[in-house]
Amino acid sequence: MKRKGFLTITLSAVVACGALLLAAPDYATAHCDTLDGPVAKDAQQALAKGDITPVLKWVKGNDEQKIRKSFAMAQAAAGKGGNKRAAAEHHFLETLVKVHRAGEGAPFTGLKPAGTVEPAVAEADRALASGSPEALERMVADAVSAGIHVRFARVAEAARHKDESVDEGRKFVDAYVEYTHYVERLHRDAVGQAHGSEGGGHDQHHQAGHGKGNKHEKH
């Protein structure tokens, strides 16, 4: 029972962080800008079927016309074939991803190759496809457990010598701050609101996930 509860908490943490992993300005773990990410897959489906509906969910209402215009251009070029068609379809995908990321407050640095998705995010997608989060839970739980153990061992060792000298004391403080902030971030993400939920929103999650926990933070 305890194991199940722990897995539930850690899964909540990765979902909150992921939403990826997830609201950071640089979108370090995002995969919506990769050619095998969910946005690209929906774009390919829309182009193949000639139906823009699958991609409109990725953009906000006030950006819809821009995407419709780019889609129409891609459709118009479809009959021309060759380089013109490929260029128009690439422009549509690029426009879609750029507008989507802008709506999330993230920069766009170009489309990334397929296969560049972060392992945890790829596993999260596989969980959705399979209908089971068990493998994802194990992956996240193992990573969390390892992260805690490493930091715990470091601070426990430093604690044995913390009063021997000022330098040893400072080593302990550095290890202690890193350890407690790591655990704090895990717990805060686990019990906090998911990205975009009512009352939380993008900005609050961003502040909660990135306002603390760096090495230079005051404790």
N, C-alpha and C positions, 0 to 999 in steps of 0.2 A: 504493500500500500504506500509506504514512504517513497519507494522508487517511482511509482506511478505519479505521485504528487510532484516529485522533483522534476520528472520529465515534462509534466504539464506546465510548470513554471518556466523551465528553460525554453520550451517551445514558444510560450508567450513572449519571452524575451527576444528570441530571434525574429519573431513576427514583428514586434514593435521596432526592433533595430532595422530589420529588413525593410520595413516600410519607410526593403531595404532597404538590406539591408539598405536604407532605405533612404531622408529629408536633409542630409548634409549638403553644404554648398557644392562640394566637389563630386558628390555622388560616387564615392570611391568604389562602392560595391554594386552599383546599378548595372542592369543588363538591358534596359530598355533601349539602349543605343547600339546594341549588337545586332548583327545580321541574322542571328538565330534567336533573338529575344522575342518576347510576346508581341511587341508592337510591329516588328518586321513580319512576323508570321501572319498577323491579322492583315497587314498591308498586302502581302502576297495573296491572301485569300480574297481580299477585296478586288485586286486587279484581275485575278483569274475569273471571278464570277461577274465582274462589272458592277459590283454593288458596294458602295462606300460605307454601308451601315456598320460592318465590323470594326472600322477604325475610329469612328466618331466618338466612341466612349473614351478614347485616349486623350481627347482635347476638351477644353472648356467651351461653353456655348458661344462665347464671343470670338472664338478662333475658328469656328466651324466653317465659315465661308472661305477662309484662306485654304483650308484643307480641301473643300469641295472644288475650288478653282484648280488647285494643283492636281487633283484626281481627274478632273475633266481633261486637263492637258495631257495627262498620261493615257487616258482612254482614247483621245483623239490621235495620239501618236501610235497607238497599238496597231493600226492597220498599215502603217508605214514600214514597220519592221526594222531590223538592223540596228544601227547605232542610235537613230532618232528615238526609237521605242525604248531602248535600254536607257538612254539619257533621261527621257521623260519619266520613266518609272523610278530611276534612281533619285531624280529631283523630288518626286512625290514622297518617297520614303524618307529622304533627308529632311524635307519640310515637315513631315508628320512628326518625326522624332524630335526635331528642334522645337516645334511648337509645344509638344507634349512636355518636354523637359523645362521649357520656359514657364509653363503653367505650374510646374512643381517647384519653381524657384531654383532650378539647376542650370548650369551652363551647358552649352553644346559644343563639343570639340571634334565633331565628325563621327561618322558611323564606324563602329569597331567591327573587326572580323568576327566570323562565327567561331565559337569555341573559346571565347575570352570571358565567359561568365564565371563569377566567383563560385567555388565549389558549394558553399552553403546555399546560394541562390539557386544553383542548378538542382541541388537536392530538393529544395523547396518546390521547384517546378515538377520534379519527378513525383513528389508526394501527391501533388494535385492530380497529376495524370494517372497515378495508380489508385488514387482514392484512399490511401493510407499514409499517415504521417509517422509511422513507426520508425522507419529508417532515418528520417530527418530528426526525430526525437533522440535517437541513439547518437547520431552525429553531433548534435548540439550539446547533449548531456555529457558526452565524452570530452568535448572541447572545453566546456565550462568546468568540469571536474579537474582536468589537467591544468587549466589556468589558475584555479584556486590552489591546487596542491603546490604548484611551483612558487607562487607568491607566499603561501603560508610557510613553506620550508625556508624561504629566504628570510622572512621576518623573524621566524622562530630562531634561526641560527644567529641573526643579528642581535636578537634580544639577550642572548647569552653573554654578549660582550659590550652591551650598550653603556654600561657605567665604568668601563675600564679607561676610557679616554674620550675627549671631545669628538675626535674623528670617528671612533667606533659608535658613539652616540648618534652622530649625524647619519652614519650608514643605517643605523636602526630606524631613524625617523624617515629617511627616504624609502626604505623598504616597507615600513608601516603605512605610510601615506599611499604608496602604490597599491598595497594589498587592500586597504580599506576602501579606497576609491573604486577599485575594480569590483569588489563585492557590492558596493553601493550602486554602481551603474547597472550591474546585473539585476539586482533586486528592484531598482526603480523602473527599469524597462519591463520587468516581469509583471509588476503590479500596476503599472501606469496605463494610460489610455493608448489604444492603437492609433496609428497615423490616420488623421482625417476624421476621427470619431467625433461625435457631437460634444462640444464643450472643451475638446482638446485642441484639435486642429493642427495644421502643419507647423505653425510658428511655435506653439507651446512645446510640441514634441522636439522640434529642432533645438530650442533653448535647453530643454531638459537633457537631451542627449549630447550636447556639445558645449554647454556652458561650464561643465565640470569635468574632472577626471584627468586633466593633463598633468604632466609632471611638475609644472611650475605653479599649480594652484595652491593657494593658501589653505592650510588644513584647520 
